[in-house]
Amino acid sequence: GTARTPANTPIRNVIQTDAAINPGNSGGPLLNLKGEVVGINTAIITTSGSSAGIGFAVPADQLQPAVQRIIWNDRQEQQAQGGRKAQGWLGVSILRQPVVDVEKDDSNTTSISIPLAKLQNWVVNVERNSPASDAGIRPLLIMPDAGGVVYGDAIVAVGGNEVKTLQDLQTELSARVVGEQLALTVEDASGDRRVVYVTLSKKPSN
């Protein structure tokens, strides 16, 4: 739903919660039972004037662009001051559009089932002389002459942290710096997994 602040500013797709929001709590995290941040506490409706009432929080996924922008700006500022290292470069391109698997139904409609639909974060290109290339990460290969596809690897975990979506992968890699050693778990079309180790480098200028 949509809530409005005292200044009549709309806040869309808010999470409604009965958790108490005390003065000064706005801007603090709303956690689930697993301790994961699901929203940022923003406002409360109360008839008594106390902290008891209906609370509202901005969903965490809506804040991701702002969080990434803050991290990027902070990294650039620290680099300029000679403090923090630059963001590390892996050297892969990832399939951005998830593939939907079409299962055969009772209507005998023609359908297909392909390995790309089982996972996201399939590697479609590996840069030459990149950390990914040195680690043996395999890209998707289409072979027109043979009429076949070699599916290569999908990245399923970074440093032991599972990445189910492209956003998960980007979030994990954005926090890594040049020279950092990283364990990546990759999975092939057969469902076999292996762990490869990379040392992130600086992205080439050209």
C-alpha positions in Angstrom: 0.0 0.0 0.0 0.9 3.7 0.1 1.5 5.7 3.3 2.0 9.5 3.6 4.3 11.4 5.8 3.2 14.5 7.9 4.6 16.5 4.9 2.1 14.6 2.6 5.0 12.8 0.8 3.8 9.4 -0.5 5.8 6.3 0.5 4.7 3.5 -1.9 4.7 -0.3 -1.3 5.4 0.1 2.4 5.6 -2.9 4.8 3.0 -2.7 7.6 4.2 -3.8 11.0 2.9 -3.8 14.6 6.5 -3.5 15.9 6.9 -0.5 18.1 8.6 2.4 16.4 10.0 4.8 19.1 11.1 8.3 18.5 14.5 8.2 16.8 13.8 4.7 15.3 13.0 6.1 11.8 15.8 5.1 9.5 16.6 2.0 11.6 16.3 -1.5 10.1 13.2 -3.7 10.3 14.4 -7.3 10.8 12.7 -10.7 10.2 13.1 -13.7 12.5 16.3 -14.7 10.7 17.9 -11.3 11.5 17.7 -10.2 7.9 16.9 -6.6 7.0 13.6 -6.5 5.2 12.9 -2.8 5.5 13.7 0.6 6.9 11.4 1.9 9.6 9.8 5.2 8.4 6.6 6.2 10.1 3.9 5.2 12.6 0.2 5.8 13.0 -0.8 6.1 16.6 -4.0 7.4 18.3 -2.4 7.6 21.8 0.6 9.6 21.0 2.9 6.7 22.2 5.0 4.3 20.2 2.1 1.8 20.0 0.2 1.7 16.7 0.7 0.7 13.1 4.3 1.1 11.8 5.4 1.4 8.2 8.8 0.5 6.6 10.2 1.0 3.2 11.0 -2.4 1.6 14.8 -3.2 1.6 14.8 -4.0 -2.2 13.7 -0.5 -3.0 16.7 0.8 -1.1 19.3 -1.3 -3.0 20.0 1.4 -5.7 20.6 4.0 -3.0 22.8 1.7 -1.0 24.9 0.8 -4.0 25.2 4.5 -4.9 26.4 5.3 -1.4 29.0 2.5 -1.4 30.2 3.5 -4.9 30.5 7.2 -3.9 32.3 6.2 -0.6 34.8 4.0 -2.6 35.5 6.8 -5.0 36.2 9.3 -2.2 38.5 6.9 -0.4 40.3 6.1 -3.6 40.9 9.8 -4.2 42.3 10.1 -0.7 44.6 7.1 -1.2 42.7 5.0 1.3 40.5 2.3 0.0 41.5 0.1 -3.0 39.5 0.1 -6.2 36.6 -2.4 -6.7 37.9 -5.7 -7.9 37.3 -7.0 -11.4 36.4 -10.7 -12.1 36.1 -10.4 -15.9 32.8 -12.1 -16.7 29.6 -11.2 -18.4 26.4 -12.7 -17.0 23.2 -13.7 -18.7 20.9 -10.9 -17.6 17.5 -12.2 -18.6 16.4 -15.3 -16.7 15.3 -18.2 -18.9 11.8 -19.6 -18.2 11.5 -23.4 -18.5 8.4 -24.6 -20.3 7.2 -28.0 -19.0 5.0 -30.3 -21.1 1.4 -30.2 -19.9 -1.7 -32.4 -20.5 -2.7 -30.5 -23.6 0.3 -32.1 -25.5 1.5 -28.6 -26.3 5.0 -28.7 -27.7 7.5 -27.6 -25.0 11.2 -27.6 -24.2 13.3 -28.1 -21.1 16.7 -26.5 -21.0 19.4 -26.4 -18.4 19.6 -22.5 -18.5 16.2 -22.4 -16.7 17.5 -24.3 -13.7 19.8 -21.5 -12.5 20.6 -17.9 -12.9 24.0 -16.1 -13.2 25.1 -18.2 -16.2 28.5 -16.9 -17.5 28.2 -15.9 -21.1 31.6 -14.4 -21.6 35.0 -14.6 -19.9 37.5 -11.9 -20.7 40.9 -13.0 -21.9 43.7 -12.7 -19.2 41.1 -12.0 -16.5 40.9 -13.6 -13.0 37.9 -15.6 -14.2 39.9 -17.0 -17.1 42.9 -17.9 -14.9 40.5 -19.8 -12.6 39.0 -21.8 -15.4 35.5 -20.4 -15.3 33.7 -21.6 -18.4 31.3 -19.5 -20.5 28.3 -20.5 -22.5 29.3 -21.4 -26.0 27.0 -21.6 -29.0 28.3 -23.8 -31.8 26.3 -23.1 -35.0 28.2 -25.6 -37.1 27.6 -28.4 -34.7 24.1 -27.2 -33.9 24.7 -27.5 -30.2 25.3 -25.5 -27.0 28.0 -25.9 -24.3 26.4 -24.4 -21.2 29.5 -23.7 -19.2 29.2 -22.5 -15.6 26.7 -20.6 -13.5 28.0 -18.8 -10.4 25.9 -20.0 -7.4 28.0 -18.7 -4.4 30.6 -16.0 -3.7 32.8 -16.5 -0.6 30.3 -19.1 0.6 27.3 -16.7 0.3 24.6 -18.1 -2.0 23.7 -15.9 -4.9 20.4 -16.8 -6.5 19.9 -13.7 -8.7 22.0 -11.3 -10.7 21.4 -8.6 -8.0 22.7 -11.0 -5.4 25.8 -11.5 -7.4 26.3 -7.8 -8.1 25.9 -7.0 -4.4 28.5 -9.6 -3.4 31.1 -8.5 -6.0 30.6 -4.8 -5.5 32.1 -5.0 -2.0 35.3 -6.8 -3.2 38.5 -4.9 -3.9 41.6 -5.3 -6.1 43.9 -8.0 -4.8 41.2 -9.8 -2.8 41.2 -13.6 -2.9 37.8 -15.0 -3.4 36.2 -18.5 -3.5 33.5 -18.9 -6.1 31.2 -21.9 -6.3 30.1 -22.7 -9.8 27.6 -25.2 -11.2 27.4 -26.8 -14.6 24.4 -28.0 -16.6 24.7 -31.4 -15.0 24.3 -30.0 -11.6 27.9 -30.7 -10.6 29.5 -28.0 -8.4 33.1 -27.0 -7.9 34.9 -24.3 -6.1 37.4 -22.1 -7.9 39.7 -19.5 -6.4 40.3 -16.1 -8.0 42.4 -13.1 -7.1 40.5 -10.0 -8.3 42.4 -7.5 -10.3 42.0 -3.9 -11.5 39.7 -3.6 -14.5 41.6 -2.7 -17.7 41.1 0.8 -18.9 40.2 -0.3 -22.5 
